[in-house]
Amino acid sequence: MTKGHPVQDDGEVTEEEPHGELKLSNPFRDPVRRRMASMALPAISRMLRVGTLNQIIQDSLAHMPEMNGPDAILHTMGASYEVSEADLARIPKEGPCVVVANHPFGGIEGLALMSLVLQVRPDAKTLVNQLLGLIPPLREHLLLVDVLGGGAKANTMSMRATLSHLRNGGLLAVFPAGEVSHARLTRPFVADPPWSDTIARMAKRSGAPIVPVRFAGHNGVAFQLAGLVHPRLRTVMLPQEVVNKNHVRLQVAIGHPIRKKDADALADASELNAVMRARCDLLAFRWSRTRKKSPPPLPPIEVTPLATDGKQQIQRCLEREIIAERGDLALTLATHDEISSVMPHIGALREEAYRAVGEGSGKELDLDEYDEHYQHLLLWDRGQERLGGAYRLGFSEEILPRLGHRGLYTGSLFKFSPDFFKRLGPVVELGRSFLSSDYQRKPATLMLLWRGIVQTIAKHHPEYRWILGPVSIPPDHTRPSMRVIAKYLEQPHVQSPFASEVKSRTKLKKGVPLRPLPKIDRLATSPEDLDDRIQEIDPMGRGIPVLLRQYLKIGARHLAFNVDPEFHDTVDSLMLVDGPNIERRMRSLIFGPYEEAYCRRHGVDITQKDPS
């Protein structure tokens, strides 16, 4: 984005006629050079298609006032943009707001951004490059102030005008780069130059949420080569770059707002500016073509209802003990032998659930040798007499002495150091969890399962402090999504201090990207943030897997990644939970009456407040 005021002495496009016709100005003061330039300017104007641009502006007037200025010009050009309703909904419909965008073309995206924000907010004002600022149909939607440069007096006036608009509850859309995206010899991709801190400073002072917007693409090779010769050539070519975007359809991505409380948590405008830029740059990965190579999806399978003898086996387990319940849903624990008639049904339900998210064993029944020596936590719907889900629990003190590390399911995916389990002590391994599709839509169901898990431990196996479990990430996630998840989980405050003692059997290949990811601490500082970031770049708008989000919310720590070739190339994150140090509110909720005694056994005083 360039300044909003006409410039008469730099060879750029400027306005010299009262009615707003665009012309190239003569940059020279020396009489000889000025005369030579005057002779050349008409030919240069034709070459750069300035006349065509003027004709587009004039033709657009015929569509007003039925259309606003930017829509009229886009319509005249046959240009448009594509943005989802879900993305548009991320722009606040009222109150102060700053919308920041990358600046890939130097013209057409300014029109698109103006049109986009005006769809949501009639009060929207946009700061755009000088070329668009000179077009009469656009002026009512612009703040023609020098926000990104100039002297102290100009900047003071700019700040006052813009802050006044924000403090009056208006929306401000802006390109913080100050100039168009361009190539540099020092990097293998086209990108914005550094963003101005000024926009971040205004957002901080006004308390406005900041919404990142990303336009896909960039100008062509000729434009980039010209800019490498001299930066001024990029500016001179901007009229041509606007005209050659006739009939283009721009792809637009909009991220979640950076909230006031998140901006306030950052030390200064420079840090906020870095976060704004990172959030905008991340959106470019929504259009990434780099998907992980994985087998084609498996077809869905048909699951027959549980037979009477299976229902009777579950009923006997319920009569012996109901671990936790909510409404018609009840949890009970059973050995393999106690529910031998139910196990084929569990295998079918597992495979059905896993195939629905792009995973699965490829077998009709997802059963294995571990089922026989593990215990099974069953979610039974008493009203519908059906199985809604299940978890598999393995107790290390029962398994390791007989079968060693390979007796644990996680031992087939990961290599543990000889001292890993000695250092931890008793460990409960969770795995092969599933919820049938209609139970997945009930948030309380997963919470009920966690109650069942920890209350089983606290009541029957209180010596077990640690919970270990692989969390699967479906193979159809894009590589950028996997890289963001991996970067988040491998941060020091998320990765377990025991991580060095666990190695994967099949490593996750992250690759070397052409365009590097922004720093993860500028993208996500919480599981909720991570979920938002993955939603923003996933082509289908999916976030992180529900189970991964739940593990992170309770304070689980990441140990290692593994790719499971026997399970449709699913990526597993091995998570470790310290039972008595589960997040305080969640711990009270799921441990219930067993919380105090269990925590006291492991040296944790629940009456002590968490350190602030």
N, C-alpha and C positions, 0 to 999 in steps of 0.2 A: 504494500500500500504506500502510495506517495502522498505528498501534502495536499491539502484541500484547496489551497489558494493557487491561482494561475501563476506560472513562472514564465517570464518573458525573455530570458536571456540564456537558456540552456539547451536550445535545440530540440526541446520536447514539444509534444502536442500542446497547444494552448488555445485560448479563445481570444479572438481579436475583433469579432463582430458583435454588435449589440444583440442580434437575434440568436446568438449562440452557435454559429457555425464553427467547426473545428478547423484549425489551420496549423501548419508547422511554422514555428517562429524562426527568425534568423538569429543565430547565436553570436555572430561576429560583430565587433565594433570597428575594426580596421576597414576603411572604405573599399579597398581592393577586394579583400576577402568577402566583405559584405555583399558587393556587387556580384561576385562570382557565385556566392551562395544563393542570392536572389534568382539568378538565372537557373540554378539547379533545382531549387525547391519545388517548382511545379512537377518536374519529372519524378522527383523523390516522393512527392505526395501521391502521384498516380501509382507508383510502384508499391507504396505502403497502403494504398486503397483508402486514403483518408476521405475521398469523395464518396466512396461506397458507404463508409461509416456515417457520413452526414446524411446520405439518402435514407439509411435505415432509421436514423433518428427522426427525420421528417415524416417518413411513412408511418412510424409508430404513433404519431399524433392522431391519426385517423381512428385509432382504437381507444382513445381516451374521450370522455371520462369513464366509459364502460369498464376499462381496466386501469389499474394503477400504472405508473410509469415503468417500473421494471418488468411487469407482466406484458405490457404493450410492446416493449422492445424485444423481449424474448419471443413473443408471438410473431412479430414481424420477421425475426431471424429464423423462425421455425425451430428454435432451440427450446430445451426443456430440462428438467432435472427429476431424478427419482429418489424419493425419500419415503420411508415407511411411516405409517400412523404411529407405531410404537415409538419410533425415534422422535417424531414431532411432539409427542406427548411429554417428552423430557424437557421441553422448554416451558418454564413457568408461565401461566396465563395471566398473572398479575404480579405487581411488585417489581422492584428494581432487579435488573438482570443484565449480565454481560455475556454476549455470545462471541466466542473467539474461533477463528477459522484459519486454516492454512491458505496460502495465496498462490495456487499452482499456475494460473493462466494470466493474471494481470488485468482481467476485464470481465469475462463472461461469468466468473464465479461471484463477482460483486453483484451483478444483476440477480443471480440465483439466490445469493444470501439475502438480499433485500426482499425478494419475492417470498422466500421461505419464512423469514421472521414476520413479515406482514400478514401471512396466513394466520399466524397465531396471535400477533399483537399489533393492532392498528397504530399504537403509539411508538412503534419501533423506529429507531433512527440508526443509520449505518454510516460508518466512516469507511470511505472507499478510496481507490487511487484517484489521482488527479484527473485522469481521462473521464471517468464516470462522473466526477464532481462537476464537470463542465457541461453535462448534458441536461438541458432544461427540464424534460419530463421527470427527472429524478430528484431535483433539488429539494422538493418538499419533504423527502424522506431522508435527507442527509444532514449531518452536522458538519458544516464546512469549517472545521477548525484544525489547527496545526498541532495535533496531539503528539505526533511522533518525532518532532524535530523543531528546529528554529531556535530563536533566542529566548532569553528568560522571560521577557514580557509576553511574547507569543504563547509560550508554554503556560504561563500563569493564566492567561485568558482562556486557553484551551481547557485547562483543568477545571476552571470555574464553570464554563459552559457545559462540559460533559458531566461533571459532578452534579450540577443543578438538574440536568435531565434525569440522572439516576436517582437523586434524592427525591425527585417528584414522582418516583415510581415508574420511570420509563425503562424501556429495553434499549440497550446499546449493542449493536453488532459491529465487529471490528476485525481487521486483519493485523495482528500485532507484529508481523514480520517487517512491515514498512516498505517492502518491495517484493517483487515476484520471485517464486521459487526458481532456482537455477542450478546448473551443474557446476561442479568445481573439480579441478584436477586431483584434489586430495581425497575424494570419496567416489564410490562407484554408483551413486544414485543422485537423483535430483531432489533437492530439499529446500525449505525456507531458510533464509539467512537467520541470524539470531533475532529473537523476539525482543521488543522493547519492554522494559520493566514498567513503563508508564501505565499500561493498561492494568497490570496487576496491582499497581499502587492505587489506581482509581477504584478498582473492585474492592480492595481492602478497606479503603476509606469510606466507601458507600455501603459496605456490608452486603453487596449484591452477590447472589450465587452466580457461578461462571459455568456456562454450558459449552463444551468443546464440539466443534463441527469439523468434519473432514470431507474435502472434495477429492475424488480419485483422479489420478492422471497428472499430466504436466504438459507444457508446450513442447513442440517438436525439436528435432535435431538441429535444424537451421537456427532456431532461436537460441538454443544452448551454445552452439558453436560461436554465434555472434557475440554472446555474452562473455565467452572466454577471450575473445579478441579485445573487447572493451565493454565495461558495464553499461555505458551510455547507449550502446547499440540495442540492448534489450529494451530500453525505454522507447527508443525510436520505432522499434518493431511492434509495440503494443497495439496500435490501431489495426495492423494486419492480423495480429493474433485474435483480436475481437471478431473481425469480419470472417476469418476462416473457421469460426466455430458455428457457422450456420448449420442448422439441423442436428447439432450435437445433443446428446442426452447425457447430462452429468449424473454421476453416481454420488450420493451424499450419505454420510453416516453422522449420527448425532449421539454423543455420549451422555451419561448421567451428569447432573450438575455437581460442581465442586461447591459444597455447602459452606455457609459462613463459618460454622464452627470448625470446619476442616481448614479453611483459609486462615482463621485466627490462630490455629495451632502451629502454623508455620512462622518462622522467625521474622521474615521480612518479605518485601515485594519480590526480591530476587528469587527466593525459594518458591513463592507462589507462581511466579512466571515459569520456573522450571517445571513445576507440576502441570500447569496449563499446557505447556508445549508437549510434555510427555503424554498427557491424556489425548491430545489431538493427534500426535504421531502414532499412538497405538491404534487408533481407528483405521489407519491405512491397512492394517493386517486383516480387516474384514474381507477384503477382496483378494487375499492371498490364495494362490493356486497350489501352494505347497502343502498338500495333504499327506499324512502318513500312508504308506502303502500297506494295505490290509486286505485280507480276503473279502470276497463279496459277501453281503449280508445273508444270513441264513433265513430260510423261509419260516414263518410262524408255525407253531405246532398246535394240535388240538388236545386239550386236557379233558379226560373223562372225569365225572364226579367221583368223589371218594366212596368206596364201597362200604357196606354196613359193618363188616368186621373191622375196618380201619377206624370208623367212627367209634366203635365200641372200645377199641384200644385207647383212643384219645380220652374217651369218657372216664375210663378207669384211672388214667393219669390225673385228670382233673379232680376226681373224687379223692385221690391221695393228697394232692396239693395244688392250690391255685396260687401262683407266685405273685401275680398282680392282675388287676382287672379294671376295665373301664366300660361301662354300659354292657353291651352284649359280648365284648371282647375279653377274653381271658387267656392268661399265659400259664403254661405248665412245662415241666422239664421231663424228658424221657430218654432212656437209653435206646440204642438201636434195636435190641431184642424186644423191648416193651412195645415198640411201634413197628414191628417188622412188616405188617400189612399196609402201613401208612408210607413207608419209605419210597416205594415206586411212585406214589402220588407226589411226594415231596420232590423227587427227581424230575418229574414232568413239570411241576410248577416252577422249579428253579430254571429249567431250560426255557420255558415260556417267558419268564420275566427277563432273563438275560438276553435272549434273542430280540426282545422288544427294544433294547437299547444298543443293539449292534454287537453284543457279546455272544457267549454261548459255547458249549463244548462241541456242538455238532452232533451229539448223540440224542436219541429220543428221550433218554432219562439221564439227567446229570447226577450220577451217583459214582462214588469212588471208594477206595479201600479205607479212607479215613473215617467214613461214616460209621463204620463198625465199632470203633473204639472212642468215638466222640459222643457227647450228649447233645440233645436237640431241644432247643427252646421253641415251643410251638405257640403260634397265635391262632386261637380258635374262636370263630364267630358262633356263639351259641344260638343266636337268632336264626341265622341262615344255615347252620350246621355245615360249615365249610372251613377249610384252612386258609387263613388270610396271609400267612407268612411264617418264616422260621429262621432261626439262627443256629449255627453249629458251635459248640463250646468244647474246647480241649484243655485239660488241666495238666500242666507240665509235670507236676510231681507224680502223676499217675502214668504219663506217657514216656517221658525221657528215660527212666530207669529200665523200662522194658524194650523200647524201640529206638532210643537215641533221637538225634535231631530230625532224622528222616521219618520218624513217627509223627511229626507235626506237619500239617499241610504246608505251613509257611517254609518248612525245611526243603520242600520241593521247588520253591521259588527263590529262596535266599540262602546264602551261606552264613552261618553264625560262627563267631569266634568261639574257641573252647570255653572261654570264661564268661560269655555273654549271659547265660542263664544262671551261672554261679553268682555273678554280680547282682543280678536282679532279684534272685530268689524265685518263689512261686509265681508263675505267669499263666493267665487264662488266655488262650488263643481263640479269637472269634473268626468266623469265616462262613462262606457259602450262604450269606444272608440274602433274603429276598422278601419282597412284598408284592402280592398280586396287584394288578394295575389299579383297581378301584379302591384299594386301601392306601395306595401311594398318595392319593389326593387328600388324605386326611392327616394333617400335620401331627395330631395327637397320637397317631398310631406308632410312628417311629419313637416318640417319647415313651410310649408304653413299653416298647421293646427294650429300650435302655433301662427302664425301671426293672424289668424282668431280669436283665443281665446283672446289674449291680446288686440287686436285692438277693439274687441267687448266690452271688459271691459273699455278700455281707452276712447272710443268714447261714449258709451251709459250708462256705470255704473262706472264712474271714482272714486266714493267713495269706491269701492271695492279694497282693497289692497292685500288680501290673496287669494291664489288658493289652494284648497284642493282636493286631488284625490288618490284613491287606484290604485296601479300599480300591476298587476298580474304577478306571477311567476309560470309557468306551473308545474303541479304536477309530471311530469316525470323527473324533475331534481333530481339528487342523493342527499342523505343526506349531504355528504361532500360539494357539491356545495351550498346547502341551508345554511350550517353552515358558509361557507366563506362569502356569501352574507350578512347573519345576522350579523356576526362579523364586517364587513365593515360598515354596516348601523348604527350599535349601537355604533360606535366610537363617542366621544364627539363632534368632529368637523363636524360630519355628522348628528347626531341625533339632533332633534329640542329641544330647551329649554322648549317647551310646552309638551314634551313627557309624563311627569308624569301625565298629565291631560287626557290621552287617554288610554283606556284598550281594549284589544281584547275580543270579545264574545266567540271565540274558539281559544285557544292558540296554537301557533306553538310549537310542541314538538321537541326539538333539540336532546334529548338523551344524553347518556354518552358514548363517543367513547372510544374504546380500545386504539387507537393511537391518541393522541391529535393533533389538528391542530397547525401549527406554529403560532407565534404571527402575527396578521393581519397587524401591521404596518411594518412588514418585507416583506409582500406579495404585498400590494397594497396601494398606496398613492393618487390615482386618479381614476375616473371612467374608464379611459382607462386601467389602471393597473388591476382593478377588472375584466373587460371584458376579458383581456388576461389570468388571473388566472383561470377563469371559463372555458374558451376554453381549457386550458391545462389539466383539470381534467374531463371534460365532455366526456363520451364515444363517443359521436357523434361530438365533437368539437364545440358545441354551446357555445356562450358567454352569457352574461346577456340579458334579454329581451330589445328590442330596446327602448321601452318607458321608462324603468327604467334608461337606459343609458342617454336618453334625459333629463329626470327629473334631474339627478345628474349633467349633464353638465350645466344646467341653474342655479344650486345652490339650488335645493330643499333639504329640511331636512326631515329626517325620523321620524315618530311619533310612530308607532306600527305595529306589524304583526298580521294577522288574517288568519285562515284557513276557507275557505268558503265551507261547506258541500253541499250547494245547487248549487255549481258551479264546480262540479267534484273535490272537495278538493283542489282547487287552493289556493295558498298562496298569500295574498295581503299585500303589504307594503303601509301604508298610508303616503303619502308625502305632505309636506306643502311648498308652494312657496311664498316668499315675493316679490310681483310684482315689485316694484321700485328698489329692490336690486337684481334682476336677474343679472347674470354675465354680465359685462359691454358690451362686444362685441355682445353677443347674444341679450341683451336687445335692443341695437340700431338696430339690424337686424330685430327683430320681432315687436317692437313697431313702428318703422318708424317715421312718422311725429308727432305721439302722445307722443313720449318719454318725451320730456322736460316738457310739461304741466302736464302730469300724475305724473311724478316723483316730480315735484315742489309741487304739491298738497299734496303729502305725505312726504314733508320735505327732499327730497333727491336732492342734487345739482349735476346734471350730469356733470358740468364743473370741479368738484373736482376730482383729480386723486385718484385711489384706493390706500390705504396705502400699501407701499412695505414692 
